[in-house]
Amino acid sequence: MTGELSAASPTLPRVEEIRPETAASTATAELPEAAELPAAAEKVWSLSPSRAADFLTCPLLYRFRVVDRLPEAPSQAMARGTLVHAVLERLFDEPAAGRNPQAAAALIAPEWDRLVAAEPELAELFADPAEHAAWLEQAGAMIDRYFTLEDPTRLEPAHRELHVQAELASGLRLRGYIDRLDVSAQGDVRIVDYKTGTAPRADFEARALFQMRFYALVLWRTSGTVPRLLQLMYLGNGEIVRYAPDEADLLATERKIEALWRAIERARAAGDWRPRPSKLCDWCAHQALCPSFGGTPPPLPSADELSRLDMPAAAGPEDSARADSALAMDKDYAI
Ligand code: SF4
């Protein structure tokens, strides 16, 4: 089942337990009936792992993306990630026995066509057909690599591209999309995330695991069940990072997210969104507006405009001490 919570997953929240973020978020599959939607005026601040990571990376980057909502042109790397995720999601539409590299390769062209139809500027990312062909080959190599990491014929995901959200006691709403959720016969939950980069150095790995803890916290707060395993699959170099969280982890994650949110609120109240230059500036789409690169940010939106904004989320560094101990759990999710 794609994008909604299955009644067949006993440890997961029922559909009606997940409430929409705003009346505008009608694209999410788990929306309740219109009568249950809150009025637009009741908009609740929310945070996603990506936006939390933005603030931790650079408060000004967060401002550009969340407050100013500046558009960003797609890149080849972003498009490749989207395509690979789409193919791996669709792969599980196939009967289990047919989930092989050939079936996945056959999905690349139609999924790319679908993405371009939805976002025509993607077609302009390539200087010529040869560049496009080379890019498709890279995407195909990542998809082939996926098959070296696990056997999809022995898996039956409970959910793919699952939209999740939960409200903390403070009123902060957390939200995000989980690439894949597996539920074992015993009811154990595994959160799976595909990464189209290479496995990160330790500090970046900690950040990636924070994202996974974020999702685990949301599931725990909505279902009462701590996911047994968090699994990051790096399709760029064929590595897997696994971690088994516990309640103490998730409580610590909750405290970090609340503290991060207070920092975001302070920045918003003060209008103080400082640039924090780092190596990541090389990938920033907003260098031309950044004071660290001689630019000038646009005027901040008015208080009235800000009051109508919805504020998404981000992540922070963690350790991965129990990652190895989780390796033996793979077999539990096989069918
Ligand atoms: S260029 Fe660097 S410092 Fe400036 S906004 Fe982007 S990430 Fe922040």
py3Dmol code that shows the C-alpha trace and the ligand (Angstrom):
import py3Dmol

protein = """\
ATOM      1  CA  MET A   1       0.000   0.000   0.000  1.00  0.00           C
ATOM      2  CA  THR A   2       1.497   3.297  -1.005  1.00  0.00           C
ATOM      3  CA  GLY A   3       1.324   6.468   1.018  1.00  0.00           C
ATOM      4  CA  GLU A   4      -1.109   5.437   3.670  1.00  0.00           C
ATOM      5  CA  LEU A   5      -1.189   3.405   6.807  1.00  0.00           C
ATOM      6  CA  SER A   6      -2.297  -0.174   6.448  1.00  0.00           C
ATOM      7  CA  ALA A   7      -4.906  -1.712   8.695  1.00  0.00           C
ATOM      8  CA  ALA A   8      -2.837  -4.871   8.350  1.00  0.00           C
ATOM      9  CA  SER A   9      -0.020  -3.263  10.339  1.00  0.00           C
ATOM     10  CA  PRO A  10      -1.104  -3.730  13.939  1.00  0.00           C
ATOM     11  CA  THR A  11       1.689  -1.630  15.430  1.00  0.00           C
ATOM     12  CA  LEU A  12       0.946   1.396  13.300  1.00  0.00           C
ATOM     13  CA  PRO A  13      -1.539   4.204  13.828  1.00  0.00           C
ATOM     14  CA  ARG A  14      -4.902   3.989  12.221  1.00  0.00           C
ATOM     15  CA  VAL A  15      -5.623   6.357   9.374  1.00  0.00           C
ATOM     16  CA  GLU A  16      -7.827   8.579  11.467  1.00  0.00           C
ATOM     17  CA  GLU A  17      -5.105   9.024  14.082  1.00  0.00           C
ATOM     18  CA  ILE A  18      -2.992  11.048  11.669  1.00  0.00           C
ATOM     19  CA  ARG A  19      -4.308  14.518  11.223  1.00  0.00           C
ATOM     20  CA  PRO A  20      -3.605  16.827   8.321  1.00  0.00           C
ATOM     21  CA  GLU A  21      -1.188  19.644   8.759  1.00  0.00           C
ATOM     22  CA  THR A  22      -3.296  22.210   7.011  1.00  0.00           C
ATOM     23  CA  ALA A  23      -6.368  22.269   4.883  1.00  0.00           C
ATOM     24  CA  ALA A  24      -4.056  22.768   1.925  1.00  0.00           C
ATOM     25  CA  SER A  25      -2.200  19.474   2.319  1.00  0.00           C
ATOM     26  CA  THR A  26      -4.720  17.536   0.286  1.00  0.00           C
ATOM     27  CA  ALA A  27      -2.023  15.612  -1.579  1.00  0.00           C
ATOM     28  CA  THR A  28      -1.390  13.249   1.321  1.00  0.00           C
ATOM     29  CA  ALA A  29      -3.162   9.929   1.051  1.00  0.00           C
ATOM     30  CA  GLU A  30      -4.107   9.698   4.718  1.00  0.00           C
ATOM     31  CA  LEU A  31      -6.286  12.781   4.781  1.00  0.00           C
ATOM     32  CA  PRO A  32      -9.527  12.363   6.675  1.00  0.00           C
ATOM     33  CA  GLU A  33     -12.851  13.521   5.391  1.00  0.00           C
ATOM     34  CA  ALA A  34     -13.168  17.217   4.735  1.00  0.00           C
ATOM     35  CA  ALA A  35     -15.311  17.711   7.824  1.00  0.00           C
ATOM     36  CA  GLU A  36     -12.341  16.683   9.980  1.00  0.00           C
ATOM     37  CA  LEU A  37      -9.987  19.211   8.464  1.00  0.00           C
ATOM     38  CA  PRO A  38      -8.982  22.130  10.659  1.00  0.00           C
ATOM     39  CA  ALA A  39      -9.794  25.564   9.367  1.00  0.00           C
ATOM     40  CA  ALA A  40      -6.991  27.251   7.451  1.00  0.00           C
ATOM     41  CA  ALA A  41      -6.782  29.816  10.246  1.00  0.00           C
ATOM     42  CA  GLU A  42      -5.745  27.013  12.631  1.00  0.00           C
ATOM     43  CA  LYS A  43      -2.482  26.432  10.768  1.00  0.00           C
ATOM     44  CA  VAL A  44      -0.012  24.653  13.011  1.00  0.00           C
ATOM     45  CA  TRP A  45       3.753  25.130  12.815  1.00  0.00           C
ATOM     46  CA  SER A  46       5.484  21.993  11.679  1.00  0.00           C
ATOM     47  CA  LEU A  47       8.960  20.682  11.120  1.00  0.00           C
ATOM     48  CA  SER A  48      10.397  18.068   8.736  1.00  0.00           C
ATOM     49  CA  PRO A  49      13.842  16.442   8.975  1.00  0.00           C
ATOM     50  CA  SER A  50      15.059  18.191   5.833  1.00  0.00           C
ATOM     51  CA  ARG A  51      14.252  21.681   7.037  1.00  0.00           C
ATOM     52  CA  ALA A  52      15.644  20.940  10.496  1.00  0.00           C
ATOM     53  CA  ALA A  53      18.878  19.946   8.746  1.00  0.00           C
ATOM     54  CA  ASP A  54      18.791  23.206   6.846  1.00  0.00           C
ATOM     55  CA  PHE A  55      18.656  25.236  10.052  1.00  0.00           C
ATOM     56  CA  LEU A  56      21.467  23.232  11.608  1.00  0.00           C
ATOM     57  CA  THR A  57      23.550  23.658   8.467  1.00  0.00           C
ATOM     58  CA  CYS A  58      22.884  27.366   8.064  1.00  0.00           C
ATOM     59  CA  PRO A  59      20.042  29.484   9.541  1.00  0.00           C
ATOM     60  CA  LEU A  60      20.104  31.723   6.467  1.00  0.00           C
ATOM     61  CA  LEU A  61      19.611  28.722   4.205  1.00  0.00           C
ATOM     62  CA  TYR A  62      16.596  27.767   6.315  1.00  0.00           C
ATOM     63  CA  ARG A  63      15.261  31.300   5.960  1.00  0.00           C
ATOM     64  CA  PHE A  64      15.681  31.272   2.178  1.00  0.00           C
ATOM     65  CA  ARG A  65      13.851  27.974   1.883  1.00  0.00           C
ATOM     66  CA  VAL A  66      11.152  28.268   4.556  1.00  0.00           C
ATOM     67  CA  VAL A  67      10.549  31.963   5.182  1.00  0.00           C
ATOM     68  CA  ASP A  68      11.322  33.472   1.778  1.00  0.00           C
ATOM     69  CA  ARG A  69      10.386  30.293  -0.068  1.00  0.00           C
ATOM     70  CA  LEU A  70      12.835  31.060  -2.831  1.00  0.00           C
ATOM     71  CA  PRO A  71      12.614  28.691  -5.769  1.00  0.00           C
ATOM     72  CA  GLU A  72      15.557  26.404  -6.506  1.00  0.00           C
ATOM     73  CA  ALA A  73      16.299  25.047  -9.928  1.00  0.00           C
ATOM     74  CA  PRO A  74      16.479  21.261 -10.066  1.00  0.00           C
ATOM     75  CA  SER A  75      19.907  19.686 -10.357  1.00  0.00           C
ATOM     76  CA  GLN A  76      21.002  16.473 -12.012  1.00  0.00           C
ATOM     77  CA  ALA A  77      21.781  14.962  -8.592  1.00  0.00           C
ATOM     78  CA  MET A  78      18.349  15.846  -7.208  1.00  0.00           C
ATOM     79  CA  ALA A  79      16.617  14.511 -10.303  1.00  0.00           C
ATOM     80  CA  ARG A  80      18.603  11.281 -10.142  1.00  0.00           C
ATOM     81  CA  GLY A  81      17.572  10.792  -6.525  1.00  0.00           C
ATOM     82  CA  THR A  82      13.936  11.369  -7.404  1.00  0.00           C
ATOM     83  CA  LEU A  83      14.106   8.924 -10.302  1.00  0.00           C
ATOM     84  CA  VAL A  84      15.830   6.182  -8.300  1.00  0.00           C
ATOM     85  CA  HIS A  85      13.312   6.545  -5.466  1.00  0.00           C
ATOM     86  CA  ALA A  86      10.428   6.388  -7.939  1.00  0.00           C
ATOM     87  CA  VAL A  87      11.755   3.217  -9.576  1.00  0.00           C
ATOM     88  CA  LEU A  88      12.311   1.482  -6.232  1.00  0.00           C
ATOM     89  CA  GLU A  89       8.840   2.458  -5.085  1.00  0.00           C
ATOM     90  CA  ARG A  90       7.225   1.111  -8.262  1.00  0.00           C
ATOM     91  CA  LEU A  91       9.347  -2.050  -8.192  1.00  0.00           C
ATOM     92  CA  PHE A  92       7.226  -3.344  -5.322  1.00  0.00           C
ATOM     93  CA  ASP A  93       4.117  -3.088  -7.507  1.00  0.00           C
ATOM     94  CA  GLU A  94       5.529  -6.119  -9.314  1.00  0.00           C
ATOM     95  CA  PRO A  95       4.681  -9.609  -8.040  1.00  0.00           C
ATOM     96  CA  ALA A  96       7.443 -10.650  -5.641  1.00  0.00           C
ATOM     97  CA  ALA A  97       9.001 -13.163  -8.050  1.00  0.00           C
ATOM     98  CA  GLY A  98       9.329 -10.517 -10.750  1.00  0.00           C
ATOM     99  CA  ARG A  99      11.288  -7.955  -8.740  1.00  0.00           C
ATOM    100  CA  ASN A 100      14.609  -8.347 -10.498  1.00  0.00           C
ATOM    101  CA  PRO A 101      17.150  -5.948 -12.047  1.00  0.00           C
ATOM    102  CA  GLN A 102      15.566  -6.297 -15.483  1.00  0.00           C
ATOM    103  CA  ALA A 103      12.136  -5.299 -14.157  1.00  0.00           C
ATOM    104  CA  ALA A 104      13.665  -2.333 -12.348  1.00  0.00           C
ATOM    105  CA  ALA A 105      15.594  -1.252 -15.463  1.00  0.00           C
ATOM    106  CA  ALA A 106      12.381  -1.386 -17.471  1.00  0.00           C
ATOM    107  CA  LEU A 107      10.833   1.122 -15.047  1.00  0.00           C
ATOM    108  CA  ILE A 108      13.490   3.799 -15.561  1.00  0.00           C
ATOM    109  CA  ALA A 109      12.255   5.263 -18.850  1.00  0.00           C
ATOM    110  CA  PRO A 110       8.529   5.407 -17.967  1.00  0.00           C
ATOM    111  CA  GLU A 111       9.242   6.832 -14.516  1.00  0.00           C
ATOM    112  CA  TRP A 112      11.520   9.466 -16.040  1.00  0.00           C
ATOM    113  CA  ASP A 113       8.826  10.369 -18.558  1.00  0.00           C
ATOM    114  CA  ARG A 114       6.317  10.680 -15.727  1.00  0.00           C
ATOM    115  CA  LEU A 115       8.633  12.957 -13.733  1.00  0.00           C
ATOM    116  CA  VAL A 116       9.292  15.169 -16.753  1.00  0.00           C
ATOM    117  CA  ALA A 117       5.582  15.404 -17.493  1.00  0.00           C
ATOM    118  CA  ALA A 118       5.027  16.667 -13.944  1.00  0.00           C
ATOM    119  CA  GLU A 119       8.071  18.966 -13.982  1.00  0.00           C
ATOM    120  CA  PRO A 120       9.046  19.821 -17.587  1.00  0.00           C
ATOM    121  CA  GLU A 121      12.147  21.794 -16.569  1.00  0.00           C
ATOM    122  CA  LEU A 122      13.804  18.470 -15.665  1.00  0.00           C
ATOM    123  CA  ALA A 123      14.208  17.842 -19.377  1.00  0.00           C
ATOM    124  CA  GLU A 124      16.392  20.943 -19.601  1.00  0.00           C
ATOM    125  CA  LEU A 125      18.986  19.634 -17.157  1.00  0.00           C
ATOM    126  CA  PHE A 126      21.040  18.036 -19.913  1.00  0.00           C
ATOM    127  CA  ALA A 127      23.121  19.748 -22.557  1.00  0.00           C
ATOM    128  CA  ASP A 128      22.626  16.966 -25.102  1.00  0.00           C
ATOM    129  CA  PRO A 129      21.337  13.390 -25.447  1.00  0.00           C
ATOM    130  CA  ALA A 130      24.761  11.965 -24.621  1.00  0.00           C
ATOM    131  CA  GLU A 131      24.803  13.718 -21.252  1.00  0.00           C
ATOM    132  CA  HIS A 132      21.296  12.491 -20.554  1.00  0.00           C
ATOM    133  CA  ALA A 133      22.249   8.937 -21.506  1.00  0.00           C
ATOM    134  CA  ALA A 134      25.262   9.035 -19.176  1.00  0.00           C
ATOM    135  CA  TRP A 135      23.067  10.330 -16.363  1.00  0.00           C
ATOM    136  CA  LEU A 136      20.508   7.566 -16.946  1.00  0.00           C
ATOM    137  CA  GLU A 137      23.340   5.058 -16.818  1.00  0.00           C
ATOM    138  CA  GLN A 138      24.373   6.379 -13.406  1.00  0.00           C
ATOM    139  CA  ALA A 139      20.799   6.052 -12.159  1.00  0.00           C
ATOM    140  CA  GLY A 140      20.653   2.521 -13.556  1.00  0.00           C
ATOM    141  CA  ALA A 141      23.891   1.622 -11.771  1.00  0.00           C
ATOM    142  CA  MET A 142      22.411   2.761  -8.460  1.00  0.00           C
ATOM    143  CA  ILE A 143      19.318   0.693  -9.040  1.00  0.00           C
ATOM    144  CA  ASP A 144      21.451  -2.330  -9.936  1.00  0.00           C
ATOM    145  CA  ARG A 145      23.422  -1.766  -6.748  1.00  0.00           C
ATOM    146  CA  TYR A 146      20.225  -1.924  -4.743  1.00  0.00           C
ATOM    147  CA  PHE A 147      19.935  -5.598  -5.677  1.00  0.00           C
ATOM    148  CA  THR A 148      23.342  -6.281  -4.126  1.00  0.00           C
ATOM    149  CA  LEU A 149      22.056  -4.996  -0.789  1.00  0.00           C
ATOM    150  CA  GLU A 150      18.825  -6.928  -0.382  1.00  0.00           C
ATOM    151  CA  ASP A 151      16.507  -9.313  -2.172  1.00  0.00           C
ATOM    152  CA  PRO A 152      13.175  -7.594  -2.898  1.00  0.00           C
ATOM    153  CA  THR A 153      11.571 -10.915  -3.834  1.00  0.00           C
ATOM    154  CA  ARG A 154      11.664 -11.760  -0.122  1.00  0.00           C
ATOM    155  CA  LEU A 155      10.141  -8.487   1.081  1.00  0.00           C
ATOM    156  CA  GLU A 156       6.612  -7.169   1.168  1.00  0.00           C
ATOM    157  CA  PRO A 157       6.726  -3.566   2.387  1.00  0.00           C
ATOM    158  CA  ALA A 158       3.834  -2.448   4.562  1.00  0.00           C
ATOM    159  CA  HIS A 159       4.128   1.072   3.141  1.00  0.00           C
ATOM    160  CA  ARG A 160       6.042   3.027   0.545  1.00  0.00           C
ATOM    161  CA  GLU A 161       6.452   6.807   0.412  1.00  0.00           C
ATOM    162  CA  LEU A 162       4.512   7.001   3.642  1.00  0.00           C
ATOM    163  CA  HIS A 163       3.547  10.467   4.836  1.00  0.00           C
ATOM    164  CA  VAL A 164       3.734  10.604   8.615  1.00  0.00           C
ATOM    165  CA  GLN A 165       3.083  13.333  11.113  1.00  0.00           C
ATOM    166  CA  ALA A 166       2.679  13.671  14.840  1.00  0.00           C
ATOM    167  CA  GLU A 167       2.115  16.485  17.275  1.00  0.00           C
ATOM    168  CA  LEU A 168       4.412  16.796  20.280  1.00  0.00           C
ATOM    169  CA  ALA A 169       3.186  17.881  23.718  1.00  0.00           C
ATOM    170  CA  SER A 170       4.484  21.375  22.978  1.00  0.00           C
ATOM    171  CA  GLY A 171       2.155  21.626  19.985  1.00  0.00           C
ATOM    172  CA  LEU A 172       4.988  21.353  17.449  1.00  0.00           C
ATOM    173  CA  ARG A 173       3.969  19.097  14.602  1.00  0.00           C
ATOM    174  CA  LEU A 174       6.563  16.811  13.032  1.00  0.00           C
ATOM    175  CA  ARG A 175       6.109  15.501   9.547  1.00  0.00           C
ATOM    176  CA  GLY A 176       7.944  13.730   6.791  1.00  0.00           C
ATOM    177  CA  TYR A 177       7.964  10.988   4.190  1.00  0.00           C
ATOM    178  CA  ILE A 178       9.344   7.544   4.892  1.00  0.00           C
ATOM    179  CA  ASP A 179      10.693   5.755   1.808  1.00  0.00           C
ATOM    180  CA  ARG A 180       9.642   2.331   3.000  1.00  0.00           C
ATOM    181  CA  LEU A 181       8.212   0.751   6.116  1.00  0.00           C
ATOM    182  CA  ASP A 182       8.553  -2.985   6.698  1.00  0.00           C
ATOM    183  CA  VAL A 183       6.597  -4.821   9.367  1.00  0.00           C
ATOM    184  CA  SER A 184       7.711  -8.320  10.350  1.00  0.00           C
ATOM    185  CA  ALA A 185       5.338 -11.172  11.111  1.00  0.00           C
ATOM    186  CA  GLN A 186       5.981 -10.423  14.779  1.00  0.00           C
ATOM    187  CA  GLY A 187       4.896  -6.813  14.312  1.00  0.00           C
ATOM    188  CA  ASP A 188       8.405  -5.321  14.459  1.00  0.00           C
ATOM    189  CA  VAL A 189       8.773  -2.159  12.408  1.00  0.00           C
ATOM    190  CA  ARG A 190      11.745  -1.288  10.206  1.00  0.00           C
ATOM    191  CA  ILE A 191      12.126   2.168   8.679  1.00  0.00           C
ATOM    192  CA  VAL A 192      14.083   2.109   5.392  1.00  0.00           C
ATOM    193  CA  ASP A 193      15.537   5.134   3.646  1.00  0.00           C
ATOM    194  CA  TYR A 194      17.293   5.048   0.265  1.00  0.00           C
ATOM    195  CA  LYS A 195      20.226   7.423  -0.189  1.00  0.00           C
ATOM    196  CA  THR A 196      21.613   8.079  -3.640  1.00  0.00           C
ATOM    197  CA  GLY A 197      24.884   9.439  -2.331  1.00  0.00           C
ATOM    198  CA  THR A 198      27.707   7.418  -0.837  1.00  0.00           C
ATOM    199  CA  ALA A 199      27.835   6.353   2.813  1.00  0.00           C
ATOM    200  CA  PRO A 200      28.814   9.446   4.798  1.00  0.00           C
ATOM    201  CA  ARG A 201      31.666  10.128   7.136  1.00  0.00           C
ATOM    202  CA  ALA A 202      30.804   9.658  10.779  1.00  0.00           C
ATOM    203  CA  ASP A 203      29.469  13.188  11.376  1.00  0.00           C
ATOM    204  CA  PHE A 204      27.227  13.075   8.326  1.00  0.00           C
ATOM    205  CA  GLU A 205      26.133   9.573   9.220  1.00  0.00           C
ATOM    206  CA  ALA A 206      25.032  10.924  12.579  1.00  0.00           C
ATOM    207  CA  ARG A 207      22.971  13.530  10.801  1.00  0.00           C
ATOM    208  CA  ALA A 208      21.384  10.923   8.548  1.00  0.00           C
ATOM    209  CA  LEU A 209      20.553   8.808  11.571  1.00  0.00           C
ATOM    210  CA  PHE A 210      18.951  11.815  13.228  1.00  0.00           C
ATOM    211  CA  GLN A 211      16.557  11.959  10.293  1.00  0.00           C
ATOM    212  CA  MET A 212      15.713   8.308  10.892  1.00  0.00           C
ATOM    213  CA  ARG A 213      15.243   8.879  14.627  1.00  0.00           C
ATOM    214  CA  PHE A 214      12.967  11.755  13.741  1.00  0.00           C
ATOM    215  CA  TYR A 215      10.775   9.371  11.757  1.00  0.00           C
ATOM    216  CA  ALA A 216      10.980   6.771  14.531  1.00  0.00           C
ATOM    217  CA  LEU A 217       9.825   9.389  17.033  1.00  0.00           C
ATOM    218  CA  VAL A 218       6.848  10.278  14.846  1.00  0.00           C
ATOM    219  CA  LEU A 219       5.840   6.624  14.552  1.00  0.00           C
ATOM    220  CA  TRP A 220       6.330   6.065  18.274  1.00  0.00           C
ATOM    221  CA  ARG A 221       4.229   9.083  19.176  1.00  0.00           C
ATOM    222  CA  THR A 222       1.420   8.045  16.844  1.00  0.00           C
ATOM    223  CA  SER A 223       1.420   4.286  17.435  1.00  0.00           C
ATOM    224  CA  GLY A 224       3.112   3.753  20.810  1.00  0.00           C
ATOM    225  CA  THR A 225       5.588   1.369  19.178  1.00  0.00           C
ATOM    226  CA  VAL A 226       9.320   2.015  18.970  1.00  0.00           C
ATOM    227  CA  PRO A 227      10.538   0.879  15.522  1.00  0.00           C
ATOM    228  CA  ARG A 228      12.960  -1.987  15.942  1.00  0.00           C
ATOM    229  CA  LEU A 229      15.357  -0.961  13.215  1.00  0.00           C
ATOM    230  CA  LEU A 230      16.355   2.122  11.213  1.00  0.00           C
ATOM    231  CA  GLN A 231      18.064   1.280   7.923  1.00  0.00           C
ATOM    232  CA  LEU A 232      19.848   3.645   5.570  1.00  0.00           C
ATOM    233  CA  MET A 233      20.702   2.133   2.176  1.00  0.00           C
ATOM    234  CA  TYR A 234      23.444   4.018   0.328  1.00  0.00           C
ATOM    235  CA  LEU A 235      23.002   3.209  -3.329  1.00  0.00           C
ATOM    236  CA  GLY A 236      26.014   5.290  -4.399  1.00  0.00           C
ATOM    237  CA  ASN A 237      28.506   2.828  -2.939  1.00  0.00           C
ATOM    238  CA  GLY A 238      26.426  -0.117  -1.783  1.00  0.00           C
ATOM    239  CA  GLU A 239      26.611   0.307   1.992  1.00  0.00           C
ATOM    240  CA  ILE A 240      23.948  -0.072   4.632  1.00  0.00           C
ATOM    241  CA  VAL A 241      23.845   1.738   7.968  1.00  0.00           C
ATOM    242  CA  ARG A 242      21.543   0.240  10.571  1.00  0.00           C
ATOM    243  CA  TYR A 243      20.555   1.332  14.013  1.00  0.00           C
ATOM    244  CA  ALA A 244      18.214  -0.074  16.634  1.00  0.00           C
ATOM    245  CA  PRO A 245      16.634   2.790  18.592  1.00  0.00           C
ATOM    246  CA  ASP A 246      15.130   2.611  22.059  1.00  0.00           C
ATOM    247  CA  GLU A 247      12.824   4.852  24.029  1.00  0.00           C
ATOM    248  CA  ALA A 248      15.716   6.764  25.594  1.00  0.00           C
ATOM    249  CA  ASP A 249      17.023   7.561  22.113  1.00  0.00           C
ATOM    250  CA  LEU A 250      13.679   8.832  20.972  1.00  0.00           C
ATOM    251  CA  LEU A 251      13.145  10.912  24.103  1.00  0.00           C
ATOM    252  CA  ALA A 252      16.559  12.493  23.522  1.00  0.00           C
ATOM    253  CA  THR A 253      15.619  13.097  19.899  1.00  0.00           C
ATOM    254  CA  GLU A 254      12.398  14.747  21.024  1.00  0.00           C
ATOM    255  CA  ARG A 255      14.303  17.057  23.367  1.00  0.00           C
ATOM    256  CA  LYS A 256      16.725  17.980  20.577  1.00  0.00           C
ATOM    257  CA  ILE A 257      13.916  18.733  18.172  1.00  0.00           C
ATOM    258  CA  GLU A 258      12.137  20.891  20.728  1.00  0.00           C
ATOM    259  CA  ALA A 259      15.375  22.781  21.438  1.00  0.00           C
ATOM    260  CA  LEU A 260      15.981  23.207  17.726  1.00  0.00           C
ATOM    261  CA  TRP A 261      12.481  24.519  17.265  1.00  0.00           C
ATOM    262  CA  ARG A 262      12.974  27.053  20.060  1.00  0.00           C
ATOM    263  CA  ALA A 263      16.133  28.236  18.281  1.00  0.00           C
ATOM    264  CA  ILE A 264      14.181  28.581  15.031  1.00  0.00           C
ATOM    265  CA  GLU A 265      11.462  30.542  16.818  1.00  0.00           C
ATOM    266  CA  ARG A 266      14.060  32.854  18.365  1.00  0.00           C
ATOM    267  CA  ALA A 267      15.580  33.489  14.954  1.00  0.00           C
ATOM    268  CA  ARG A 268      12.146  34.155  13.509  1.00  0.00           C
ATOM    269  CA  ALA A 269      11.172  36.542  16.323  1.00  0.00           C
ATOM    270  CA  ALA A 270      14.443  38.456  16.008  1.00  0.00           C
ATOM    271  CA  GLY A 271      14.607  38.297  12.231  1.00  0.00           C
ATOM    272  CA  ASP A 272      18.144  37.064  12.803  1.00  0.00           C
ATOM    273  CA  TRP A 273      18.981  34.417  10.211  1.00  0.00           C
ATOM    274  CA  ARG A 274      22.762  34.318  10.158  1.00  0.00           C
ATOM    275  CA  PRO A 275      24.746  32.689   7.381  1.00  0.00           C
ATOM    276  CA  ARG A 276      26.955  29.829   8.508  1.00  0.00           C
ATOM    277  CA  PRO A 277      29.463  29.229   5.727  1.00  0.00           C
ATOM    278  CA  SER A 278      30.750  25.699   5.312  1.00  0.00           C
ATOM    279  CA  LYS A 279      31.746  23.263   2.609  1.00  0.00           C
ATOM    280  CA  LEU A 280      28.042  22.805   1.958  1.00  0.00           C
ATOM    281  CA  CYS A 281      27.947  26.323   0.458  1.00  0.00           C
ATOM    282  CA  ASP A 282      29.256  24.729  -2.735  1.00  0.00           C
ATOM    283  CA  TRP A 283      25.819  23.181  -3.203  1.00  0.00           C
ATOM    284  CA  CYS A 284      23.766  26.189  -2.033  1.00  0.00           C
ATOM    285  CA  ALA A 285      21.452  27.619  -4.673  1.00  0.00           C
ATOM    286  CA  HIS A 286      21.378  31.001  -2.946  1.00  0.00           C
ATOM    287  CA  GLN A 287      25.014  32.118  -2.882  1.00  0.00           C
ATOM    288  CA  ALA A 288      24.136  35.220  -4.932  1.00  0.00           C
ATOM    289  CA  LEU A 289      21.902  36.442  -2.077  1.00  0.00           C
ATOM    290  CA  CYS A 290      24.218  35.409   0.742  1.00  0.00           C
ATOM    291  CA  PRO A 291      26.287  38.072   2.597  1.00  0.00           C
ATOM    292  CA  SER A 292      29.090  35.541   2.971  1.00  0.00           C
ATOM    293  CA  PHE A 293      29.438  35.679  -0.809  1.00  0.00           C
ATOM    294  CA  GLY A 294      28.883  39.424  -1.223  1.00  0.00           C
ATOM    295  CA  GLY A 295      25.119  39.170  -1.751  1.00  0.00           C
ATOM    296  CA  THR A 296      22.159  40.850  -0.067  1.00  0.00           C
ATOM    297  CA  PRO A 297      19.138  38.829   1.117  1.00  0.00           C
ATOM    298  CA  PRO A 298      15.709  40.094   0.062  1.00  0.00           C
ATOM    299  CA  PRO A 299      13.636  42.012   2.656  1.00  0.00           C
ATOM    300  CA  LEU A 300      12.014  39.700   5.154  1.00  0.00           C
ATOM    301  CA  PRO A 301       8.324  39.005   4.612  1.00  0.00           C
ATOM    302  CA  SER A 302       6.007  41.173   6.726  1.00  0.00           C
ATOM    303  CA  ALA A 303       4.692  39.918  10.063  1.00  0.00           C
ATOM    304  CA  ASP A 304       1.352  39.318   8.396  1.00  0.00           C
ATOM    305  CA  GLU A 305       2.976  37.278   5.648  1.00  0.00           C
ATOM    306  CA  LEU A 306       5.023  35.363   8.226  1.00  0.00           C
ATOM    307  CA  SER A 307       1.925  34.516  10.244  1.00  0.00           C
ATOM    308  CA  ARG A 308       0.603  32.686   7.212  1.00  0.00           C
ATOM    309  CA  LEU A 309       3.742  30.612   6.761  1.00  0.00           C
ATOM    310  CA  ASP A 310       4.084  26.993   7.657  1.00  0.00           C
ATOM    311  CA  MET A 311       7.487  26.128   9.096  1.00  0.00           C
ATOM    312  CA  PRO A 312       8.895  22.716   8.147  1.00  0.00           C
ATOM    313  CA  ALA A 313      11.804  20.631   9.882  1.00  0.00           C
ATOM    314  CA  ALA A 314      15.549  19.345  10.339  1.00  0.00           C
ATOM    315  CA  ALA A 315      18.103  17.099  12.219  1.00  0.00           C
ATOM    316  CA  GLY A 316      21.221  16.869  14.500  1.00  0.00           C
ATOM    317  CA  PRO A 317      24.258  14.755  15.275  1.00  0.00           C
ATOM    318  CA  GLU A 318      23.960  11.437  17.037  1.00  0.00           C
ATOM    319  CA  ASP A 319      26.054   8.369  17.687  1.00  0.00           C
ATOM    320  CA  SER A 320      25.520   4.993  16.093  1.00  0.00           C
ATOM    321  CA  ALA A 321      26.879   2.702  18.764  1.00  0.00           C
ATOM    322  CA  ARG A 322      24.332  -0.033  18.273  1.00  0.00           C
ATOM    323  CA  ALA A 323      24.352  -0.029  14.479  1.00  0.00           C
ATOM    324  CA  ASP A 324      26.204  -3.329  14.173  1.00  0.00           C
ATOM    325  CA  SER A 325      24.051  -5.155  16.675  1.00  0.00           C
ATOM    326  CA  ALA A 326      21.085  -4.603  14.378  1.00  0.00           C
ATOM    327  CA  LEU A 327      22.641  -6.499  11.444  1.00  0.00           C
ATOM    328  CA  ALA A 328      21.247  -9.846  12.473  1.00  0.00           C
ATOM    329  CA  MET A 329      17.684  -8.586  12.276  1.00  0.00           C
ATOM    330  CA  ASP A 330      17.512  -8.633   8.470  1.00  0.00           C
ATOM    331  CA  LYS A 331      16.115 -12.119   8.270  1.00  0.00           C
ATOM    332  CA  ASP A 332      13.089 -11.179  10.385  1.00  0.00           C
ATOM    333  CA  TYR A 333      11.648  -9.073   7.581  1.00  0.00           C
ATOM    334  CA  ALA A 334      11.959 -11.736   4.895  1.00  0.00           C
ATOM    335  CA  ILE A 335       8.892 -13.453   3.470  1.00  0.00           C
TER     336      ILE A 335
END
"""
ligand_1 = """\
8
SF4
S 25.908 30.126 0.681
Fe 26.414 29.020 2.570
S 26.302 30.547 4.198
Fe 25.223 31.382 2.416
S 23.072 30.819 2.695
Fe 23.985 29.227 1.441
S 24.639 27.660 2.928
Fe 24.292 29.554 4.078
"""
view = py3Dmol.view(width=600, height=400)
view.addModel(protein, "pdb")
view.setStyle({"model": 0}, {"cartoon": {"style": "trace"}})
view.addModel(ligand_1, "xyz")
view.setStyle({"model": 1}, {"stick": {}})
view.zoomTo()
view.show()
